[in-house]
Amino acid sequence: MSEEKDKVVRIERVEVLPPEPTDADGALIEPWFHSRREYVEIRRRQTVAEQQKFAIFFEAYGCLRCQGKERPHAGNALCQRCRPWFVRKLEEGMEERSKGGER
């Protein structure tokens, strides 16, 4: 026992790992902002509950944008009216950034 107390440990290198992603980092909204190939891979690894989180949110709280519940869920916790708006805004932003513009 006393031998163990006298041992000296020499640390030659310390590797600092990045923190685990949190919900605030976007893990909760996966697989939103990915390519189709990445989306399919993420969905394959998700549990059924994770795959249904946006539909569950919509059922409980309504559309993420307008909070309405009268229109059907169209995906990503958005109703049929708001999801096309969201997709269009994403596409506009991506197109503008690809041209070097800022918004």
MORA-V228103 format. One line per field, one symbol per residue. psi: psi as a letter, one per 40 degrees, with the letter a starting at -180 (. if undefined). A space follows every 50 residues. Layout:
psi->???
This chain:
psi->dddddeihhhhdhhhhiiiiiiddeeddeifcfiidddddddddeiiddd deddddddddeahddeeiediiheiffiidddddddddddddddddddee ii.
